[in-house]
Amino acid sequence: MAQDLSLIHEPIGDFLSDIDRTLSDAVCELTAEQIKKYREEGFLSGIDVLSPSQCDQLCAELADITLPDHAGREYWYEYHVNESQTPETVLFHALGAWRVRPGLHDILWHPRFNIPASQLLEGDVRFWHDQLFCKPANHGGVVAWHQDYSYWTRTQPMSHLTCWIALDDATCDNGCVQYIPGSHQWDLLPVTGLAGDMNAIREVLSDDQWRRFQEPVPAVLARGQAVFHHPLMIHGSNANRTAGPRRAVVLNVIRDGVKSASDQPLLAGVPVVAPGDQLNGQFFPLLRARES
């Protein structure tokens, strides 16, 4: 049986280079202007995180874990070979990669990710869960417009943050993430589906809100770049009709102190965290503690 890497709360392999490990906070920190932009618009795009060789390693690991009999398959929280609701398109989506492969584990401790996260969360950064999204060439499916926190109300307060990292150049043609600027200031909306009708969210929007969807802003990213977004930020991505894949790793984090609001497992296979208790321990490690 493969080792469950959630038992190890530090880098274990060579994914982080000596240069990465010794980066000063100042090199990785966001500027005051970037933080202001995030607060106003609900997302911040174009942040350099991964090197080409790191992207290569994660793509190799992704290819390995899409094989039917890959080692560690018992550790996934969710694993969807195709979550698309239309048979002619494919959307690979999985949660729990940090438990099964070293690069996808060690990326959590990358300072170019968790230092900006600590600034945007204004506190210590604790892991929530990861996601992998792969839209294959020519027939990659959509991710419908949604708010992340509508799926996460089992945790409170809403002190969450998402970092979406491109493993391929993300473009309008291959289905990059798109945002509705300022929508993070809207109320929490009902869940209307993640991988079916791109515009299913229309049924829960006012006419004025829907008009804002006529001018979405795409997060066009070079390979290795990231976009951070607020948990109420409305975002989605169109199909991939290009000749190459569109792959991404998504890291979802919380500010230390977020608590369970459910008497059910927060993630499949994870022991129950009693309502009112803080997330911590094996499955929710502390990634970055801010200096006092």
N, C-alpha and C positions, 0 to 999 in steps of 0.2 A: 504494500500500500504506500502511495506517495505521502510525503510529509505534508502536514497542514501548516502552511507558512504563516497563518494567523497567530501561531504560537510565538513568533519571533517579531519583536517590536524595534527592529533596527535593520539597516541594510545588511544583506547577507551575501551579495555577489559583487560582480565588477561593473554593474550597471552605472553606478555613480563613480565617476573618475576621481582621481586625487584632486583635480581642479574643482570639480563640483563640491567635494567635501570641504574644501577650504575657502569657498566663496564667502566674502564678507557680506553682512546684511546689506550694506550700502549698495553693493553691486546689484542685488536682487530686489531691492525695495522699489515700490511704485512712487512716482512723484506726487506732490500735492495736487497737480493738475489732473493726473490720471485718476486719483481717488475722487476728486470732485466730479469728474465726468461719469464715473461709476455711480455715484450717489444720485446724479441728476437723470441719467439715462437708464440705469438698471443693468448695464453690462459694460465690459471693458475688453476690447479686442486687440489682437496683434502683440501679445506678450510672448517673448522668446522663452521657451522652456527646455526643449530637447534638442540635442545635436543630431546630425544625420545618422551617426552610428547607433545612437540610442533609439531612434525611430526604426532603424533596421532590426535591432534586437527585438523590439516589441512586435513588429510585423511578423518576425519569425515565430515568436511565441504565440501570436494570434493564429497563424497558420497551423501550428501544432495542436492547439486546443480546439480547433474546429474539426479535427479528425474524430470519428465516432468513438474510438477506444482509447482516448488520451488518458494519461495518468493524472489522477487528482479529480476526475469528473464527479466524485462523490461530494466535493466541497463547494459546489456552486450553490448560491442562493436561488438563482434563476438561470435557466439556460434555454434559449429559444433559437433553434437552427433557422427558423423563419417566423418572425412575429408579424409579418405583413398579412393583411386580411384579404389581399387579392392574389390569386394563384400565379399570375404572370410576373410578380415582383418578389424580391427577397430582401429581408431585413434581419441580419443576425444581431441578436441582442442578448447579453449575458451579464450577470452580476456575481461578483466574487472572485475575479481573476487574481486579486492580490494573494489569495490563498493557494494558488496552484502553479505560478511561475515566478522565477526570481526577479526578472526585470519589472514585471507588472506589480510585484510586491515592493521593490525598492524605490519605484517612482514616488511613492508616498512621502519619502524622506528627501525628495529633491528640493533644495532651498529655493530654486527659481519658481517653484509652485507654492510651497507652504509659507514662505516669508510674505509674498503678496497676500496670501489667504489670511494671514494673521492681521495684516493691516486692514483688509476689507471687513473682517469679522470683529475687529477691535478687541481681540483677546486671544487666548490660547486656542490652538487648532486641534480638534479631535476628529478622527476619521468616522464617517457615516457609512458610505459604501461606494464601490466603484461600478462602472458600467463599461461595456464594450459595444460599439455600434459598427457594423460593417455593411456597407451598401455595395454589392458586387457590380462589376462592369455591366453596362447595358440595361440592366433590369433591377437596379437597387430601389427599394421601396421608400416611401415617405415616412417621416415622423411628424404626426399631426400637431397643430398648434396646441400648446398646453402650458400650464404652470407646474413646476416641479413640486411645490409644496402641497398641491392638491393631492399628491400621492403620499405625502409624508406627515399628515396631521397626527399620526400616531406618536410623534415626537413634538415636544413643546419646551420653551417658546420657539418661535420661528427665527432662529439664529443660524441659518444655513447658508451655504455658498456652493456653487458648482463651478468647476474648472473643466472646460471641454478642450481637449488637446488633439490637434490634427496629426495623424500619422501619414497622410498624403496631403498634397496641396488641396485645400478645400475651396471650391469655386461655386459660382452660381450654377454652372452647368452640371456639376456632379453632386449637388445637394448639400451645400454648406448650410450651417445654422443661420436662420434669419430671426430678427428681433423686431418687436414693436416698441420703439423707445418710449420710456415713461410709463409703460404698462405695469411696472413693478409697484406703482402707486395705486393700482386698482384693487378692489376687494378680491378675496379668494373666490375662485370660480369652481363650479362643479366639474368633476372628471367627465370628459366627453370622448375619451379614447386616445390611444397613443400611436397606433400604427394603421389606422384605417383611412377614413375620409379626412383629408388634409384640413378641410374647412368645417369640420363637425362642431367646432367651438362657436360657430355663428349663432347657434340656437340659444346660447346663454349670454349673448352680448347685446348691449343697446345699439341702436343705429349709429350713434356717435362713435362708440367704441369700434364698431365694424368698419367705419370709414377710415380709421387709423390703419387698418390692415391693407389698405390700397397702396401704402408706401412703406413696406417693410425694409429694414436695413440688413443687408447680408454681412455676415462675418467672414469675409474672404481671408483665408489664412494660408501662409506658407507652411510647408511640412515642419512640424516641431513647434509651431506657435500655438498659443492658447487664447481662449476667450473666457473670462469670468462672468458669471451672471447671478443676479439676485433670485431667491427662491420663488418670488411672485412674478418674475419676468416672463412674459409670454413669448415663446419661441417655438420654432418648428423648422423642418427642412424638407425640401422637395426631392423628387426621385433623382437617381443617378442614371443618366442616359449616355454617359461617356464610355470610352473604351478601357478605362482603368477603374480600379476600386476606390471607394471613399471610406477610409477606416479612421476610427477615433477611439481614444480612451477618455473616459469621463470620471473625474474624481469629485465626489460629493463629501463635503466636510461640514462640521458644526463648530460653534464656539463651545469651549469647555463649559459644562454646566447644564447643557440641554438635557431634558429628562424624558423618560418614557411616559406616554399618555395612553398606554394600552396594556391589557392583561394577556395579550397574545404575543407570540414571538415577533420581534421587530423585523427580523429577516428569517427566511426559511431555514430551519435547522439550528438556529441560535437560541440558547436558553432565554426564557422570559425575563425581561427586566421589569420589575414591579412598577406599577404606575406611581409616579412621583420620585422614582430613583433616577440618579444621573446615569447617562451612558458612559461606560468605562470598561476596563478589563480586556479580555482576549480579543474581542471582535470590534472594539471601538478604541483603538490606541491613541494616545496623545502624540501628535506629530510635531508640534512646535509650541514651545512655551515662550511667551514674550518676556523680555527682561523687564523687571520692575524698576 
